[in-house]
Amino acid sequence: MRETLSIDVIIPNYNGAAYLPVCLASLQRQTRGDARITVVDDASTDGSAAVVAACPGVRWLALPHNLGFAAAANAAIAATDGDVVVLLNNDTEASPGWLAALVGALEADPTVAFAASKLMLFDERDRIHSAGDTYRADGVPGNRGVWQRDTGQYDDQPEVFGPCAGAAAYRRSALAALAEAGRVFDEDLVMYCEDVDLNLRARRQGLRTRFVPEAVVYHRLSATGGGRLASYYCGRNFLLVWAKNMPAPLARRHWWGMLRTQLRLAGEAAWHSREPAARARLAGQLAGLRALPRFIAKRQPLDDAGVSALQGALLDTTGGAS
């Protein structure tokens, strides 16, 4: 018999008042209406609280300081108790059948831990942003199908490396099993790649992610982030996530590829150093080097089965299986 799971939709927010009305209105139009909705706010100063107050039934969870995406998501996960945690960016619009399809994938198959949405560009609605996330052996995360026109090429439900946390469903039981010191997302990452870190931890434990093509969400890319901030934290966190999660046998195999990629990214940033985003990436890479000992200390041993499971999910630098 198919199980029915209780749902908490969590929307992390920082100064997203301009985008929340569209996001929340799309949740009100869902064909499945049994989810509890929480907006967790990182001390916004733009009137976000008033926007949420005008939406009946939406819970407002205010944090005292801007602690970043990871800490905000952790706070909301701890403050809710649904069987399924659904994370949704504030700069999105969910199609009416999104939630039913996304959570339905977990209800239909108890062996699936996470479910990934099909993220489309907000302003080009036939163009893909992510049909599930990928991860390369050199430490570079990616989006399956990114920038492609959607012609039905991803209209199936394969297992993918992991979901983008901008529109993803997670079994709470799986999150509890993966938590580190009681926290689902690594708050030392602050923002960007915290979902990559979680996906790697899940893969190391053999947990599965299903891509759900019917679960469509339209995303305004970097509407409430991006630019120098994204460049800094991606520059920092690509290295740290790899160093924390790549088990020793795979690290020995792929360290040279990781180093070459880091040097290439640094060289490209240096070449464009007049641009603020390029300088931010360089600063992030240097910050990553300084934080490296702290993340190496977080490493956990992994048995042969776990190494094999992770190896099979990695892509090489060309996008093929590593």
TORSE-491076 format. One record per residue (C-alpha): residue number from 0; x, y, z. Coordinates in pm, 1 decimal, always signed. Layout:
BEGIN
+-----+----------+----------+----------+
|  nr |     east |    north |       up |
+-----+----------+----------+----------+
| NUM |        X |        Y |        Z |
...
+-----+----------+----------+----------+
# end
This chain:
BEGIN
+-----+----------+----------+----------+
|  nr |     east |    north |       up |
+-----+----------+----------+----------+
|   0 |     +0.0 |     +0.0 |     +0.0 |
|   1 |   +134.7 |   +343.2 |    -98.4 |
|   2 |   +226.5 |   +554.2 |   +203.9 |
|   3 |   +109.9 |   +913.0 |   +252.0 |
|   4 |   +385.0 |  +1135.5 |   +388.8 |
|   5 |   +342.7 |  +1460.8 |   +579.0 |
|   6 |   +524.8 |  +1755.0 |   +421.0 |
|   7 |   +704.6 |  +2067.1 |   +537.7 |
|   8 |   +797.1 |  +2315.5 |   +264.5 |
|   9 |  +1080.7 |  +2539.9 |   +381.6 |
|  10 |  +1171.9 |  +2862.7 |   +201.6 |
|  11 |  +1498.4 |  +3024.6 |   +316.9 |
|  12 |  +1479.0 |  +3401.6 |   +272.0 |
|  13 |  +1702.9 |  +3703.6 |   +291.2 |
|  14 |  +1566.5 |  +4031.3 |   +154.8 |
|  15 |  +1345.7 |  +3847.2 |    -91.4 |
|  16 |  +1032.5 |  +4062.2 |    -56.6 |
|  17 |  +1025.3 |  +4127.3 |   -431.0 |
|  18 |  +1015.9 |  +3754.5 |   -509.5 |
|  19 |   +817.7 |  +3596.9 |   -226.3 |
|  20 |   +469.9 |  +3691.5 |   -359.8 |
|  21 |   +519.3 |  +3487.3 |   -678.7 |
|  22 |   +673.3 |  +3195.9 |   -489.9 |
|  23 |   +404.1 |  +3182.3 |   -221.6 |
|  24 |   +119.7 |  +3229.9 |   -470.0 |
|  25 |   +247.4 |  +2931.3 |   -667.3 |
|  26 |   +235.6 |  +2720.9 |   -351.2 |
|  27 |   -124.7 |  +2825.0 |   -293.9 |
|  28 |   -208.1 |  +2688.1 |   -640.6 |
|  29 |    -62.9 |  +2341.8 |   -577.8 |
|  30 |   -284.9 |  +2046.4 |   -659.0 |
|  31 |   -163.5 |  +1892.1 |   -335.6 |
|  32 |   -256.5 |  +2120.8 |    -49.1 |
|  33 |   -155.8 |  +1931.7 |   +264.9 |
|  34 |   +191.4 |  +2083.1 |   +307.2 |
|  35 |   +289.4 |  +2317.5 |   +587.7 |
|  36 |   +485.1 |  +2617.7 |   +460.5 |
|  37 |   +759.5 |  +2790.5 |   +659.7 |
|  38 |   +960.1 |  +3093.8 |   +551.6 |
|  39 |  +1282.2 |  +3101.7 |   +752.3 |
|  40 |  +1426.3 |  +3450.9 |   +745.5 |
|  41 |  +1789.7 |  +3557.9 |   +782.0 |
|  42 |  +1718.6 |  +3899.3 |   +943.4 |
|  43 |  +1577.9 |  +4066.2 |   +631.0 |
|  44 |  +1539.5 |  +4444.3 |   +624.4 |
|  45 |  +1320.8 |  +4482.6 |   +313.4 |
|  46 |   +971.6 |  +4415.0 |   +445.1 |
|  47 |   +972.7 |  +4040.6 |   +383.9 |
|  48 |   +787.1 |  +3987.9 |   +711.8 |
|  49 |   +492.2 |  +4195.7 |   +590.4 |
|  50 |   +476.1 |  +3999.1 |   +265.3 |
|  51 |   +455.5 |  +3670.1 |   +452.9 |
|  52 |   +207.1 |  +3809.2 |   +705.9 |
|  53 |    -31.1 |  +3875.6 |   +416.1 |
|  54 |    -26.6 |  +3504.9 |   +322.8 |
|  55 |   -260.4 |  +3306.1 |   +549.9 |
|  56 |   -123.4 |  +2980.8 |   +679.8 |
|  57 |   +241.9 |  +3057.0 |   +607.0 |
|  58 |   +466.5 |  +3033.5 |   +910.8 |
|  59 |   +735.2 |  +3297.7 |   +964.8 |
|  60 |  +1050.7 |  +3178.7 |  +1140.3 |
|  61 |  +1275.6 |  +3477.5 |  +1209.9 |
|  62 |  +1645.0 |  +3433.8 |  +1286.4 |
|  63 |  +1830.1 |  +3704.5 |  +1481.5 |
|  64 |  +2118.8 |  +3737.0 |  +1236.0 |
|  65 |  +2200.6 |  +3658.7 |   +874.7 |
|  66 |  +2375.9 |  +3325.4 |   +922.2 |
|  67 |  +2358.4 |  +3203.1 |   +562.0 |
|  68 |  +2155.8 |  +2940.0 |   +378.5 |
|  69 |  +2294.0 |  +2635.5 |   +560.3 |
|  70 |  +2217.5 |  +2764.2 |   +909.1 |
|  71 |  +1874.7 |  +2894.0 |   +807.0 |
|  72 |  +1777.9 |  +2561.4 |   +651.6 |
|  73 |  +1902.6 |  +2375.0 |   +958.4 |
|  74 |  +1698.3 |  +2597.5 |  +1189.9 |
|  75 |  +1380.3 |  +2536.5 |   +991.1 |
|  76 |  +1440.2 |  +2162.1 |   +964.7 |
|  77 |  +1480.9 |  +2149.3 |  +1343.3 |
|  78 |  +1161.4 |  +2352.4 |  +1392.6 |
|  79 |   +945.0 |  +2122.6 |  +1177.3 |
|  80 |   +855.8 |  +1754.9 |  +1194.9 |
|  81 |   +706.4 |  +1644.2 |   +861.8 |
|  82 |   +804.9 |  +1311.0 |   +709.8 |
|  83 |   +938.1 |  +1500.2 |   +407.9 |
|  84 |  +1141.2 |  +1821.3 |   +408.5 |
|  85 |  +1099.5 |  +2020.3 |    +87.1 |
|  86 |  +1340.1 |  +2307.9 |    +27.0 |
|  87 |  +1239.9 |  +2579.4 |   -218.4 |
|  88 |  +1424.6 |  +2896.7 |   -315.2 |
|  89 |  +1235.2 |  +3221.0 |   -264.6 |
|  90 |  +1303.1 |  +3331.1 |   -624.4 |
|  91 |  +1104.2 |  +3048.1 |   -782.5 |
|  92 |   +758.5 |  +2972.6 |   -918.1 |
|  93 |   +638.7 |  +2614.3 |   -878.5 |
|  94 |   +408.7 |  +2462.9 |  -1139.5 |
|  95 |    +71.6 |  +2350.0 |   -994.6 |
|  96 |   +157.3 |  +1980.4 |   -994.6 |
|  97 |   +510.9 |  +2024.9 |   -862.9 |
|  98 |   +464.1 |  +1919.6 |   -501.3 |
|  99 |   +237.1 |  +1624.5 |   -578.7 |
| 100 |   +485.6 |  +1486.2 |   -831.1 |
| 101 |   +795.2 |  +1549.9 |   -619.8 |
| 102 |   +669.3 |  +1399.1 |   -294.9 |
| 103 |   +479.4 |  +1133.7 |   -487.5 |
| 104 |   +812.7 |   +994.6 |   -606.8 |
| 105 |   +912.5 |   +933.0 |   -244.5 |
| 106 |   +572.9 |   +787.2 |   -156.9 |
| 107 |   +586.9 |   +549.9 |   -452.8 |
| 108 |   +931.1 |   +408.9 |   -369.9 |
| 109 |  +1042.0 |   +381.6 |     -5.7 |
| 110 |  +1398.8 |   +307.1 |   -120.1 |
| 111 |  +1441.8 |   +659.4 |   -261.6 |
| 112 |  +1581.4 |   +911.5 |    -11.4 |
| 113 |  +1576.0 |  +1237.8 |   -211.2 |
| 114 |  +1376.1 |  +1369.8 |   -506.7 |
| 115 |  +1502.3 |  +1628.7 |   -755.2 |
| 116 |  +1283.9 |  +1879.2 |   -940.6 |
| 117 |  +1319.7 |  +1989.5 |  -1301.2 |
| 118 |  +1440.9 |  +2348.0 |  -1267.8 |
| 119 |  +1369.1 |  +2570.2 |  -1567.5 |
| 120 |  +1477.1 |  +2928.6 |  -1631.1 |
| 121 |  +1214.6 |  +3176.8 |  -1515.6 |
| 122 |  +1244.4 |  +3402.3 |  -1821.4 |
| 123 |  +1304.7 |  +3124.2 |  -2078.6 |
| 124 |  +1059.7 |  +2860.0 |  -1971.9 |
| 125 |  +1162.6 |  +2603.4 |  -2228.5 |
| 126 |  +1527.9 |  +2613.4 |  -2119.0 |
| 127 |  +1665.8 |  +2384.8 |  -1846.8 |
| 128 |  +1860.6 |  +2498.4 |  -1544.2 |
| 129 |  +1888.7 |  +2157.2 |  -1376.0 |
| 130 |  +1753.7 |  +1810.0 |  -1441.9 |
| 131 |  +1932.1 |  +1682.4 |  -1133.4 |
| 132 |  +2280.3 |  +1760.5 |  -1007.6 |
| 133 |  +2608.4 |  +1599.3 |  -1109.8 |
| 134 |  +2952.6 |  +1590.7 |   -948.7 |
| 135 |  +3289.0 |  +1556.5 |  -1117.3 |
| 136 |  +3583.1 |  +1368.5 |   -972.0 |
| 137 |  +3788.2 |  +1690.6 |   -976.6 |
| 138 |  +3545.6 |  +1858.8 |   -736.1 |
| 139 |  +3329.0 |  +2059.4 |   -974.9 |
| 140 |  +2950.7 |  +2023.7 |   -928.3 |
| 141 |  +2716.5 |  +2065.2 |  -1221.2 |
| 142 |  +2358.5 |  +2064.8 |  -1343.3 |
| 143 |  +2236.9 |  +1795.1 |  -1579.7 |
| 144 |  +2100.0 |  +1950.2 |  -1898.2 |
| 145 |  +2197.8 |  +2305.5 |  -1803.3 |
| 146 |  +2105.6 |  +2570.0 |  -2068.2 |
| 147 |  +1954.7 |  +2307.1 |  -2300.0 |
| 148 |  +1615.7 |  +2358.7 |  -2463.9 |
| 149 |  +1370.5 |  +2112.4 |  -2313.4 |
| 150 |  +1263.5 |  +1880.6 |  -2593.6 |
| 151 |  +1170.2 |  +1590.4 |  -2370.3 |
| 152 |  +1523.8 |  +1453.6 |  -2349.5 |
| 153 |  +1492.6 |  +1421.1 |  -1969.1 |
| 154 |  +1132.5 |  +1296.8 |  -1953.1 |
| 155 |  +1215.5 |   +989.5 |  -1751.5 |
| 156 |  +1290.3 |   +924.3 |  -1384.3 |
| 157 |  +1650.4 |   +809.6 |  -1361.3 |
| 158 |  +1859.2 |   +799.9 |  -1052.7 |
| 159 |  +2078.1 |  +1112.8 |  -1041.1 |
| 160 |  +2371.3 |  +1214.2 |   -824.9 |
| 161 |  +2156.7 |  +1442.1 |   -611.0 |
| 162 |  +1904.9 |  +1726.6 |   -609.9 |
| 163 |  +1963.3 |  +2099.4 |   -617.6 |
| 164 |  +1845.1 |  +2230.9 |   -280.2 |
| 165 |  +1666.5 |  +2514.0 |   -459.6 |
| 166 |  +1375.2 |  +2273.7 |   -519.1 |
| 167 |  +1421.9 |  +1933.9 |   -356.7 |
| 168 |  +1242.6 |  +1682.6 |   -135.7 |
| 169 |  +1423.3 |  +1488.8 |   +137.3 |
| 170 |  +1302.9 |  +1210.6 |   +363.0 |
| 171 |  +1348.2 |  +1339.8 |   +716.2 |
| 172 |  +1471.3 |   +997.8 |   +824.3 |
| 173 |  +1751.1 |  +1017.4 |   +566.2 |
| 174 |  +1847.0 |  +1367.0 |   +678.4 |
| 175 |  +1860.3 |  +1251.1 |  +1039.6 |
| 176 |  +2091.6 |   +965.3 |   +942.7 |
| 177 |  +2322.8 |  +1203.0 |   +755.2 |
| 178 |  +2331.0 |  +1482.4 |  +1014.1 |
| 179 |  +2667.6 |  +1586.7 |  +1155.0 |
| 180 |  +2655.0 |  +1698.3 |  +1518.4 |
| 181 |  +2277.6 |  +1724.9 |  +1479.3 |
| 182 |  +2294.7 |  +1951.4 |  +1172.0 |
| 183 |  +2187.7 |  +1846.3 |   +823.8 |
| 184 |  +2381.8 |  +2110.6 |   +629.2 |
| 185 |  +2742.6 |  +2197.3 |   +711.2 |
| 186 |  +2719.8 |  +2551.6 |   +845.3 |
| 187 |  +3093.0 |  +2606.8 |   +796.3 |
| 188 |  +3015.7 |  +2622.4 |   +423.4 |
| 189 |  +2775.3 |  +2914.4 |   +494.1 |
| 190 |  +2612.8 |  +2909.4 |   +147.9 |
| 191 |  +2667.2 |  +2756.5 |   -195.7 |
| 192 |  +2764.2 |  +2388.7 |   -229.1 |
| 193 |  +2602.8 |  +2295.6 |   +103.0 |
| 194 |  +2367.5 |  +2076.6 |    -99.5 |
| 195 |  +2662.7 |  +1926.7 |   -288.0 |
| 196 |  +2817.4 |  +1832.4 |    +45.5 |
| 197 |  +2490.4 |  +1670.7 |   +155.6 |
| 198 |  +2459.7 |  +1483.4 |   -174.8 |
| 199 |  +2812.3 |  +1348.0 |   -137.7 |
| 200 |  +2741.1 |  +1230.2 |   +215.3 |
| 201 |  +2424.5 |  +1061.7 |    +92.2 |
| 202 |  +2606.6 |   +893.1 |   -194.7 |
| 203 |  +2875.6 |   +769.6 |    +41.6 |
| 204 |  +2599.4 |   +593.6 |   +236.1 |
| 205 |  +2436.2 |   +448.9 |    -74.8 |
| 206 |  +2125.1 |   +671.8 |    -55.5 |
| 207 |  +1941.2 |   +730.8 |   -381.1 |
| 208 |  +1797.6 |  +1039.0 |   -554.6 |
| 209 |  +1516.9 |  +1019.0 |   -810.8 |
| 210 |  +1477.9 |  +1289.6 |  -1074.9 |
| 211 |  +1110.4 |  +1379.9 |  -1124.6 |
| 212 |  +1054.8 |  +1552.0 |  -1462.3 |
| 213 |   +690.4 |  +1634.7 |  -1382.3 |
| 214 |   +802.4 |  +1840.1 |  -1079.6 |
| 215 |   +869.9 |  +2164.6 |  -1265.6 |
| 216 |   +994.1 |  +2483.0 |  -1098.7 |
| 217 |  +1087.2 |  +2810.3 |  -1271.3 |
| 218 |  +1393.1 |  +2977.6 |  -1120.3 |
| 219 |  +1520.2 |  +3335.8 |  -1145.0 |
| 220 |  +1891.9 |  +3259.9 |  -1144.3 |
| 221 |  +2080.3 |  +3441.5 |   -866.2 |
| 222 |  +1796.7 |  +3686.2 |   -807.5 |
| 223 |  +1872.9 |  +3702.0 |   -435.1 |
| 224 |  +2239.4 |  +3605.3 |   -452.5 |
| 225 |  +2497.0 |  +3552.5 |   -722.3 |
| 226 |  +2768.1 |  +3789.5 |   -838.8 |
| 227 |  +3063.1 |  +3835.5 |   -607.3 |
| 228 |  +2898.0 |  +3643.1 |   -324.2 |
| 229 |  +2846.2 |  +3331.6 |   -535.1 |
| 230 |  +3192.7 |  +3360.7 |   -686.9 |
| 231 |  +3355.3 |  +3385.6 |   -345.0 |
| 232 |  +3175.5 |  +3091.4 |   -186.1 |
| 233 |  +3200.8 |  +2868.4 |   -493.8 |
| 234 |  +3571.8 |  +2946.1 |   -512.5 |
| 235 |  +3603.9 |  +2854.4 |   -146.5 |
| 236 |  +3368.2 |  +2560.9 |   -120.2 |
| 237 |  +3455.5 |  +2358.9 |   -431.2 |
| 238 |  +3787.6 |  +2271.4 |   -266.6 |
| 239 |  +3649.9 |  +2223.0 |    +84.1 |
| 240 |  +3364.3 |  +1991.6 |    -15.5 |
| 241 |  +3604.7 |  +1773.1 |   -216.1 |
| 242 |  +3861.0 |  +1759.0 |    +66.2 |
| 243 |  +3596.4 |  +1671.7 |   +323.1 |
| 244 |  +3414.8 |  +1399.2 |   +130.7 |
| 245 |  +3645.7 |  +1231.5 |   -119.9 |
| 246 |  +3752.8 |   +900.3 |    +39.4 |
| 247 |  +4123.7 |   +822.7 |    +44.0 |
| 248 |  +4128.9 |   +572.2 |   -247.5 |
| 249 |  +3945.7 |   +818.6 |   -474.1 |
| 250 |  +4141.4 |  +1118.0 |   -346.6 |
| 251 |  +4465.8 |   +942.2 |   -439.9 |
| 252 |  +4325.6 |   +871.0 |   -785.5 |
| 253 |  +4182.1 |  +1214.0 |   -856.6 |
| 254 |  +4392.0 |  +1465.6 |   -658.3 |
| 255 |  +4591.9 |  +1572.2 |   -963.0 |
| 256 |  +4276.2 |  +1642.8 |  -1160.2 |
| 257 |  +4138.3 |  +1843.5 |   -868.4 |
| 258 |  +4461.4 |  +2044.8 |   -843.0 |
| 259 |  +4469.9 |  +2115.1 |  -1216.3 |
| 260 |  +4110.2 |  +2235.1 |  -1203.3 |
| 261 |  +4180.8 |  +2462.4 |   -906.1 |
| 262 |  +4483.0 |  +2609.3 |  -1085.3 |
| 263 |  +4283.3 |  +2657.2 |  -1405.0 |
| 264 |  +4003.2 |  +2835.0 |  -1219.7 |
| 265 |  +4256.3 |  +3055.3 |  -1040.8 |
| 266 |  +4429.9 |  +3136.1 |  -1368.8 |
| 267 |  +4103.3 |  +3228.8 |  -1538.6 |
| 268 |  +4009.2 |  +3449.8 |  -1244.9 |
| 269 |  +4351.0 |  +3618.0 |  -1245.2 |
| 270 |  +4323.1 |  +3683.2 |  -1619.8 |
| 271 |  +3991.2 |  +3862.5 |  -1559.3 |
| 272 |  +4101.4 |  +4024.5 |  -1233.2 |
| 273 |  +3956.0 |  +4361.7 |  -1328.0 |
| 274 |  +3613.3 |  +4207.1 |  -1278.8 |
| 275 |  +3481.7 |  +4202.0 |   -919.1 |
| 276 |  +3344.9 |  +3846.5 |   -950.2 |
| 277 |  +3684.9 |  +3717.1 |  -1065.8 |
| 278 |  +3861.0 |  +3882.8 |   -772.8 |
| 279 |  +3598.9 |  +3735.4 |   -540.3 |
| 280 |  +3666.5 |  +3385.1 |   -675.1 |
| 281 |  +4039.4 |  +3425.7 |   -612.1 |
| 282 |  +3968.3 |  +3547.1 |   -259.6 |
| 283 |  +3740.4 |  +3248.2 |   -208.3 |
| 284 |  +4005.9 |  +3003.7 |   -325.4 |
| 285 |  +4255.1 |  +3154.8 |    -80.3 |
| 286 |  +3995.8 |  +3134.0 |   +197.7 |
| 287 |  +3943.4 |  +2769.7 |   +105.8 |
| 288 |  +4313.6 |  +2698.7 |   +149.0 |
| 289 |  +4307.6 |  +2861.8 |   +492.1 |
| 290 |  +4002.9 |  +2655.7 |   +596.5 |
| 291 |  +4139.7 |  +2331.2 |   +453.3 |
| 292 |  +4274.8 |  +2184.7 |   +782.3 |
| 293 |  +3934.9 |  +2232.5 |   +947.7 |
| 294 |  +3756.4 |  +2044.5 |   +669.4 |
| 295 |  +4015.1 |  +1768.6 |   +647.6 |
| 296 |  +3947.8 |  +1710.7 |  +1018.0 |
| 297 |  +3581.6 |  +1642.7 |   +928.2 |
| 298 |  +3671.4 |  +1347.5 |   +704.6 |
| 299 |  +3510.8 |  +1013.6 |   +787.9 |
| 300 |  +3639.5 |   +668.5 |   +686.7 |
| 301 |  +3447.7 |   +477.7 |   +422.7 |
| 302 |  +3437.7 |   +105.4 |   +354.5 |
| 303 |  +3497.2 |    -51.3 |    +13.4 |
| 304 |  +3125.6 |    -67.9 |    -66.6 |
| 305 |  +3087.7 |   +302.6 |     +2.8 |
| 306 |  +3390.8 |   +386.1 |   -210.3 |
| 307 |  +3247.7 |   +182.5 |   -498.0 |
| 308 |  +2905.9 |   +346.2 |   -462.7 |
| 309 |  +3058.7 |   +692.7 |   -476.9 |
| 310 |  +3298.6 |   +609.4 |   -759.4 |
| 311 |  +3011.0 |   +493.3 |   -976.3 |
| 312 |  +2828.3 |   +823.9 |   -928.6 |
| 313 |  +3118.1 |  +1055.5 |  -1018.4 |
| 314 |  +3177.1 |  +1209.5 |  -1359.5 |
| 315 |  +3521.7 |  +1266.8 |  -1505.2 |
| 316 |  +3627.5 |  +1610.7 |  -1629.5 |
| 317 |  +3462.5 |  +1546.2 |  -1967.6 |
| 318 |  +3124.4 |  +1466.5 |  -1812.4 |
| 319 |  +3147.2 |  +1089.3 |  -1852.8 |
| 320 |  +3163.5 |   +824.9 |  -1583.1 |
| 321 |  +3492.6 |   +841.5 |  -1395.9 |
+-----+----------+----------+----------+
# end
